[in-house]
Amino acid sequence: MPPNPHTKAIRHLKTVDPVLAAVIERVGKCTLVPRTEGTHFDYVVRSIVYQQLSGKAAGTIHGRFLNLLDHKRPVAPQILKIAEPELRKVGLSGQKAKYIRSVAEQTHSGELAIEKLHELPDDEIIEALTRIKGVGVWTAQMFLMFRLGRPDVLPVNDLGIQKGVQLAYGLRKLPKPDRVQKIGKKWAPYRTVGSWYMWRLLDVT
Protein backbone atom coordinates (compact mmCIF):
# COMPACT_ATOMS: atom_id res chain seq x y z
CA MET A 1 0.00 0.00 0.00
CA PRO A 2 1.58 3.35 -1.03
CA PRO A 3 2.24 5.87 1.75
CA ASN A 4 -0.30 8.67 2.18
CA PRO A 5 1.21 11.75 0.46
CA HIS A 6 -0.47 13.95 3.07
CA THR A 7 1.09 12.35 6.17
CA LYS A 8 3.55 15.20 6.76
CA ALA A 9 0.84 17.84 6.24
CA ILE A 10 -1.56 16.13 8.64
CA ARG A 11 1.12 15.77 11.31
CA HIS A 12 1.85 19.50 11.03
CA LEU A 13 -1.82 20.53 11.09
CA LYS A 14 -2.57 18.39 14.14
CA THR A 15 0.41 19.90 15.96
CA VAL A 16 -0.35 23.57 15.27
CA ASP A 17 -4.14 23.53 15.59
CA PRO A 18 -6.00 21.37 18.16
CA VAL A 19 -9.37 22.30 16.61
CA LEU A 20 -8.28 21.11 13.20
CA ALA A 21 -6.77 18.00 14.83
CA ALA A 22 -10.26 17.10 16.09
CA VAL A 23 -11.72 17.70 12.62
CA ILE A 24 -9.07 15.43 11.07
CA GLU A 25 -9.94 12.65 13.54
CA ARG A 26 -13.62 13.04 12.73
CA VAL A 27 -13.28 13.16 8.93
CA GLY A 28 -10.52 10.57 8.58
CA LYS A 29 -7.91 10.09 5.89
CA CYS A 30 -7.25 12.88 3.39
CA THR A 31 -8.08 11.55 -0.07
CA LEU A 32 -7.21 14.70 -2.01
CA VAL A 33 -5.69 13.71 -5.37
CA PRO A 34 -5.00 16.25 -8.16
CA ARG A 35 -6.86 15.74 -11.45
CA THR A 36 -3.98 14.90 -13.78
CA GLU A 37 -5.76 13.56 -16.86
CA GLY A 38 -6.06 15.81 -19.90
CA THR A 39 -4.41 19.18 -20.33
CA HIS A 40 -4.44 22.39 -18.31
CA PHE A 41 -6.62 23.86 -21.06
CA ASP A 42 -9.16 21.03 -20.64
CA TYR A 43 -9.26 21.67 -16.91
CA VAL A 44 -9.89 25.42 -17.17
CA VAL A 45 -12.63 24.93 -19.78
CA ARG A 46 -14.26 22.28 -17.58
CA SER A 47 -14.07 24.63 -14.58
CA ILE A 48 -15.97 27.31 -16.51
CA VAL A 49 -18.67 24.82 -17.52
CA TYR A 50 -19.07 23.69 -13.90
CA GLN A 51 -19.27 27.19 -12.37
CA GLN A 52 -22.47 27.77 -10.34
CA LEU A 53 -24.08 24.47 -11.39
CA SER A 54 -24.78 21.22 -9.56
CA GLY A 55 -22.35 18.44 -10.42
CA LYS A 56 -24.95 16.39 -12.31
CA ALA A 57 -26.23 19.25 -14.47
CA ALA A 58 -22.70 20.46 -15.19
CA GLY A 59 -21.59 16.92 -16.11
CA THR A 60 -24.42 16.61 -18.63
CA ILE A 61 -23.60 19.94 -20.28
CA HIS A 62 -19.87 19.20 -20.28
CA GLY A 63 -20.54 15.84 -21.96
CA ARG A 64 -22.64 17.49 -24.69
CA PHE A 65 -19.93 20.11 -25.18
CA LEU A 66 -17.24 17.41 -25.62
CA ASN A 67 -19.45 15.70 -28.23
CA LEU A 68 -19.05 18.80 -30.42
CA LEU A 69 -15.30 18.18 -30.57
CA ASP A 70 -13.08 15.72 -32.41
CA HIS A 71 -11.98 12.92 -30.07
CA LYS A 72 -14.03 14.67 -27.34
CA ARG A 73 -10.93 16.66 -26.42
CA PRO A 74 -11.00 20.46 -26.14
CA VAL A 75 -8.38 22.18 -28.29
CA ALA A 76 -8.37 25.92 -28.83
CA PRO A 77 -8.44 26.07 -32.67
CA GLN A 78 -11.47 23.78 -32.90
CA ILE A 79 -13.42 25.63 -30.21
CA LEU A 80 -12.85 28.87 -32.13
CA LYS A 81 -14.49 27.29 -35.19
CA ILE A 82 -17.69 26.56 -33.24
CA ALA A 83 -20.19 29.42 -33.40
CA GLU A 84 -21.54 30.73 -30.12
CA PRO A 85 -25.14 29.59 -30.92
CA GLU A 86 -23.83 26.01 -31.29
CA LEU A 87 -22.19 26.24 -27.87
CA ARG A 88 -25.44 27.52 -26.39
CA LYS A 89 -27.39 24.60 -27.89
CA VAL A 90 -25.52 22.16 -25.61
CA GLY A 91 -26.73 24.09 -22.55
CA LEU A 92 -24.00 26.64 -22.01
CA SER A 93 -25.16 30.13 -21.09
CA GLY A 94 -24.21 32.92 -23.49
CA GLN A 95 -21.79 34.19 -20.87
CA LYS A 96 -20.05 30.83 -20.45
CA ALA A 97 -19.83 30.36 -24.22
CA LYS A 98 -18.02 33.72 -24.39
CA TYR A 99 -15.72 32.77 -21.53
CA ILE A 100 -14.76 29.48 -23.16
CA ARG A 101 -14.05 31.22 -26.44
CA SER A 102 -11.98 33.78 -24.53
CA VAL A 103 -9.78 31.02 -23.05
CA ALA A 104 -9.44 29.49 -26.51
CA GLU A 105 -8.53 32.83 -28.11
CA GLN A 106 -5.85 33.66 -25.54
CA THR A 107 -4.41 30.15 -25.71
CA HIS A 108 -4.42 30.02 -29.50
CA SER A 109 -2.81 33.46 -29.83
CA GLY A 110 -0.09 32.56 -27.35
CA GLU A 111 -1.12 35.36 -25.02
CA LEU A 112 -1.69 32.70 -22.35
CA ALA A 113 0.92 29.91 -22.22
CA ILE A 114 -1.59 27.70 -20.47
CA GLU A 115 0.33 24.43 -20.69
CA LYS A 116 3.34 26.01 -18.96
CA LEU A 117 1.43 27.43 -16.01
CA HIS A 118 2.77 24.72 -13.69
CA GLU A 119 6.23 26.26 -14.07
CA LEU A 120 5.09 29.47 -12.34
CA PRO A 121 4.64 30.32 -8.62
CA ASP A 122 1.09 30.40 -7.24
CA ASP A 123 0.58 34.19 -7.38
CA GLU A 124 1.72 34.40 -11.01
CA ILE A 125 -0.64 31.56 -12.00
CA ILE A 126 -3.55 33.39 -10.36
CA GLU A 127 -2.56 36.60 -12.15
CA ALA A 128 -2.33 34.84 -15.54
CA LEU A 129 -5.65 32.99 -15.21
CA THR A 130 -7.64 35.94 -13.89
CA ARG A 131 -6.73 37.94 -16.98
CA ILE A 132 -9.15 35.62 -18.83
CA LYS A 133 -12.70 36.94 -18.86
CA GLY A 134 -14.82 34.66 -16.70
CA VAL A 135 -11.96 33.23 -14.65
CA GLY A 136 -11.85 34.69 -11.16
CA VAL A 137 -9.55 34.17 -8.20
CA TRP A 138 -11.65 31.25 -6.89
CA THR A 139 -11.38 29.32 -10.19
CA ALA A 140 -7.63 30.00 -10.28
CA GLN A 141 -7.29 28.72 -6.70
CA MET A 142 -9.21 25.55 -7.59
CA PHE A 143 -6.77 25.07 -10.49
CA LEU A 144 -3.85 25.37 -8.06
CA MET A 145 -5.37 22.91 -5.59
CA PHE A 146 -7.11 20.32 -7.74
CA ARG A 147 -5.07 20.42 -10.95
CA LEU A 148 -1.54 21.23 -9.81
CA GLY A 149 -1.72 19.92 -6.24
CA ARG A 150 -0.17 23.08 -4.80
CA PRO A 151 0.05 22.58 -1.02
CA ASP A 152 -0.54 26.02 0.46
CA VAL A 153 -3.78 27.46 -0.96
CA LEU A 154 -6.58 28.85 1.24
CA PRO A 155 -9.67 30.08 -0.69
CA VAL A 156 -10.90 32.54 1.94
CA ASN A 157 -13.90 33.65 -0.16
CA ASP A 158 -15.24 30.11 -0.61
CA LEU A 159 -18.57 29.68 1.17
CA GLY A 160 -17.88 26.02 2.00
CA ILE A 161 -14.59 26.94 3.65
CA GLN A 162 -16.30 29.71 5.62
CA LYS A 163 -19.06 27.33 6.77
CA GLY A 164 -16.50 24.69 7.72
CA VAL A 165 -14.52 27.21 9.78
CA GLN A 166 -17.71 28.44 11.46
CA LEU A 167 -18.66 24.88 12.41
CA ALA A 168 -15.18 23.73 13.47
CA TYR A 169 -14.42 26.77 15.62
CA GLY A 170 -17.93 27.24 17.03
CA LEU A 171 -18.37 30.76 15.62
CA ARG A 172 -21.77 32.44 15.98
CA LYS A 173 -21.55 34.10 12.57
CA LEU A 174 -20.15 33.06 9.23
CA PRO A 175 -16.52 34.29 9.31
CA LYS A 176 -15.44 36.98 6.87
CA PRO A 177 -12.46 36.26 4.59
CA ASP A 178 -9.99 38.09 6.84
CA ARG A 179 -11.05 35.92 9.81
CA VAL A 180 -10.62 32.76 7.73
CA GLN A 181 -7.20 34.04 6.66
CA LYS A 182 -6.20 34.62 10.28
CA ILE A 183 -7.42 31.21 11.48
CA GLY A 184 -5.79 29.43 8.54
CA LYS A 185 -2.46 31.24 8.84
CA LYS A 186 -1.09 28.63 11.27
CA TRP A 187 -1.85 25.84 8.77
CA ALA A 188 0.86 27.09 6.39
CA PRO A 189 2.57 25.60 4.43
CA TYR A 190 -0.26 23.04 4.14
CA ARG A 191 -3.34 25.23 3.86
CA THR A 192 -4.65 23.18 0.92
CA VAL A 193 -5.11 20.14 3.15
CA GLY A 194 -6.58 22.30 5.93
CA SER A 195 -9.08 23.68 3.40
CA TRP A 196 -9.95 20.18 2.20
CA TYR A 197 -10.84 19.20 5.77
CA MET A 198 -13.10 22.24 6.14
CA TRP A 199 -15.06 21.14 3.07
CA ARG A 200 -15.24 17.50 4.19
CA LEU A 201 -16.40 18.49 7.67
CA LEU A 202 -19.64 19.70 6.10
CA ASP A 203 -20.15 16.25 4.56
CA VAL A 204 -19.92 14.42 7.88
CA THR A 205 -21.97 16.84 9.97
C-alpha positions in Angstrom: 0.0 0.0 0.0 1.6 3.3 -1.0 2.2 5.9 1.8 -0.3 8.7 2.2 1.2 11.8 0.5 -0.5 13.9 3.1 1.1 12.3 6.2 3.5 15.2 6.8 0.8 17.8 6.2 -1.6 16.1 8.6 1.1 15.8 11.3 1.9 19.5 11.0 -1.8 20.5 11.1 -2.6 18.4 14.1 0.4 19.9 16.0 -0.4 23.6 15.3 -4.1 23.5 15.6 -6.0 21.4 18.2 -9.4 22.3 16.6 -8.3 21.1 13.2 -6.8 18.0 14.8 -10.3 17.1 16.1 -11.7 17.7 12.6 -9.1 15.4 11.1 -9.9 12.7 13.5 -13.6 13.0 12.7 -13.3 13.2 8.9 -10.5 10.6 8.6 -7.9 10.1 5.9 -7.2 12.9 3.4 -8.1 11.5 -0.1 -7.2 14.7 -2.0 -5.7 13.7 -5.4 -5.0 16.2 -8.2 -6.9 15.7 -11.5 -4.0 14.9 -13.8 -5.8 13.6 -16.9 -6.1 15.8 -19.9 -4.4 19.2 -20.3 -4.4 22.4 -18.3 -6.6 23.9 -21.1 -9.2 21.0 -20.6 -9.3 21.7 -16.9 -9.9 25.4 -17.2 -12.6 24.9 -19.8 -14.3 22.3 -17.6 -14.1 24.6 -14.6 -16.0 27.3 -16.5 -18.7 24.8 -17.5 -19.1 23.7 -13.9 -19.3 27.2 -12.4 -22.5 27.8 -10.3 -24.1 24.5 -11.4 -24.8 21.2 -9.6 -22.4 18.4 -10.4 -25.0 16.4 -12.3 -26.2 19.3 -14.5 -22.7 20.5 -15.2 -21.6 16.9 -16.1 -24.4 16.6 -18.6 -23.6 19.9 -20.3 -19.9 19.2 -20.3 -20.5 15.8 -22.0 -22.6 17.5 -24.7 -19.9 20.1 -25.2 -17.2 17.4 -25.6 -19.5 15.7 -28.2 -19.0 18.8 -30.4 -15.3 18.2 -30.6 -13.1 15.7 -32.4 -12.0 12.9 -30.1 -14.0 14.7 -27.3 -10.9 16.7 -26.4 -11.0 20.5 -26.1 -8.4 22.2 -28.3 -8.4 25.9 -28.8 -8.4 26.1 -32.7 -11.5 23.8 -32.9 -13.4 25.6 -30.2 -12.8 28.9 -32.1 -14.5 27.3 -35.2 -17.7 26.6 -33.2 -20.2 29.4 -33.4 -21.5 30.7 -30.1 -25.1 29.6 -30.9 -23.8 26.0 -31.3 -22.2 26.2 -27.9 -25.4 27.5 -26.4 -27.4 24.6 -27.9 -25.5 22.2 -25.6 -26.7 24.1 -22.5 -24.0 26.6 -22.0 -25.2 30.1 -21.1 -24.2 32.9 -23.5 -21.8 34.2 -20.9 -20.0 30.8 -20.4 -19.8 30.4 -24.2 -18.0 33.7 -24.4 -15.7 32.8 -21.5 -14.8 29.5 -23.2 -14.1 31.2 -26.4 -12.0 33.8 -24.5 -9.8 31.0 -23.0 -9.4 29.5 -26.5 -8.5 32.8 -28.1 -5.9 33.7 -25.5 -4.4 30.1 -25.7 -4.4 30.0 -29.5 -2.8 33.5 -29.8 -0.1 32.6 -27.4 -1.1 35.4 -25.0 -1.7 32.7 -22.4 0.9 29.9 -22.2 -1.6 27.7 -20.5 0.3 24.4 -20.7 3.3 26.0 -19.0 1.4 27.4 -16.0 2.8 24.7 -13.7 6.2 26.3 -14.1 5.1 29.5 -12.3 4.6 30.3 -8.6 1.1 30.4 -7.2 0.6 34.2 -7.4 1.7 34.4 -11.0 -0.6 31.6 -12.0 -3.6 33.4 -10.4 -2.6 36.6 -12.1 -2.3 34.8 -15.5 -5.6 33.0 -15.2 -7.6 35.9 -13.9 -6.7 37.9 -17.0 -9.1 35.6 -18.8 -12.7 36.9 -18.9 -14.8 34.7 -16.7 -12.0 33.2 -14.6 -11.8 34.7 -11.2 -9.5 34.2 -8.2 -11.7 31.3 -6.9 -11.4 29.3 -10.2 -7.6 30.0 -10.3 -7.3 28.7 -6.7 -9.2 25.5 -7.6 -6.8 25.1 -10.5 -3.9 25.4 -8.1 -5.4 22.9 -5.6 -7.1 20.3 -7.7 -5.1 20.4 -10.9 -1.5 21.2 -9.8 -1.7 19.9 -6.2 -0.2 23.1 -4.8 0.1 22.6 -1.0 -0.5 26.0 0.5 -3.8 27.5 -1.0 -6.6 28.8 1.2 -9.7 30.1 -0.7 -10.9 32.5 1.9 -13.9 33.6 -0.2 -15.2 30.1 -0.6 -18.6 29.7 1.2 -17.9 26.0 2.0 -14.6 26.9 3.7 -16.3 29.7 5.6 -19.1 27.3 6.8 -16.5 24.7 7.7 -14.5 27.2 9.8 -17.7 28.4 11.5 -18.7 24.9 12.4 -15.2 23.7 13.5 -14.4 26.8 15.6 -17.9 27.2 17.0 -18.4 30.8 15.6 -21.8 32.4 16.0 -21.6 34.1 12.6 -20.2 33.1 9.2 -16.5 34.3 9.3 -15.4 37.0 6.9 -12.5 36.3 4.6 -10.0 38.1 6.8 -11.0 35.9 9.8 -10.6 32.8 7.7 -7.2 34.0 6.7 -6.2 34.6 10.3 -7.4 31.2 11.5 -5.8 29.4 8.5 -2.5 31.2 8.8 -1.1 28.6 11.3 -1.9 25.8 8.8 0.9 27.1 6.4 2.6 25.6 4.4 -0.3 23.0 4.1 -3.3 25.2 3.9 -4.7 23.2 0.9 -5.1 20.1 3.2 -6.6 22.3 5.9 -9.1 23.7 3.4 -10.0 20.2 2.2 -10.8 19.2 5.8 -13.1 22.2 6.1 -15.1 21.1 3.1 -15.2 17.5 4.2 -16.4 18.5 7.7 -19.6 19.7 6.1 -20.2 16.3 4.6 -19.9 14.4 7.9 -22.0 16.8 10.0 
